[in-house]
């Protein structure tokens, strides 16, 4: 068999540290590489494969739609696009939908929408306030909105119009707001930044401030949306409604699709303002409709709450046993384990040696974001491997 990882290292741009394994098949929460080795997947394509790998509902939607129509221009309506838009609107607090292809594209479009709104409602204000330790995408504008210097420094200078303030600090947002501010952009739970949870009242305070100042409140639910935290959208757990919301990742269950949702008042794009060649294509929307329908009809968020509670309990039990674990946090099936020293790389590799795929979030933290259909038994299997991996790492370091 070809050494795919060697060929990949020769021809692919070096944008990520890859492990020398080539995945060729998936089923549920399992992956298999080209050597036939089976892995338990607790990363899920970075919170993407919400129904697991090769879910029958996704396979059926892809097969059916591929035989009918895969792409048409946006000059026309297509049935899956309208069906998915209706499903999202009827199950959210938003009124209008624009489909695109990735989370970064959705966030960038949401910021364009906020600027357009502010042209007539806030004297042309254009600046966006976002949070430190956030993550909003990889385009230049979304990197500028992302409050992490490690993503920004290689590409300085950043585009103008962005201010990063501490997360969970309403006073910082108030202080950063000027007559040039058009929007506040926040993740309800920061994923890439550490699985950081807000205080109970933080998002409500932000909502009130945006209302008082006439700012657009953009909620980035690219990682938290479609059931990941135990409700269809994370905003439902905090007693707030966004003006604009972005979705991606779990929306397609592994197929590329993203969306901007907006309340009617903020849906100010007119023909020519925005577009996307592939956005809203019938194939992606058919898959998205199948995913969201399955999540709703089978109460996947309820399962996430149950299994997430069990997962958290198992991790907290480990914390009691290992003093090196300084924190366990998260919501639903978006969880992190933090260590008192920088051992996350070693733990990740030790887990991989035992055929468990986890995410090294920071030098001292790992993240878990498996398929939302994972069972308690599969959680137990994975947690036992993490425990064994941690024991190995600590034994090598003499604890």
PyMOL commands that set and color helices and strands:
alter all, ss='L'
color gray80, all
select helices_A, chain A and resi 4-11+44-47+56-66+79-90+103-121+140-145+149-155+170-176+202-213+234-237+249-252+264-266+282-297+300-321+344-353+376-396
alter helices_A, ss='H'
color red, helices_A
select strands_A, chain A and resi 23-27+30-33+38-41+96-100+127-131+162-165+181-186+189-190+196-197+216-220+244-247+258-262+325-331+334-339+356-357+359-362+365-368
alter strands_A, ss='S'
color yellow, strands_A
deselect
rebuild
show_as cartoon
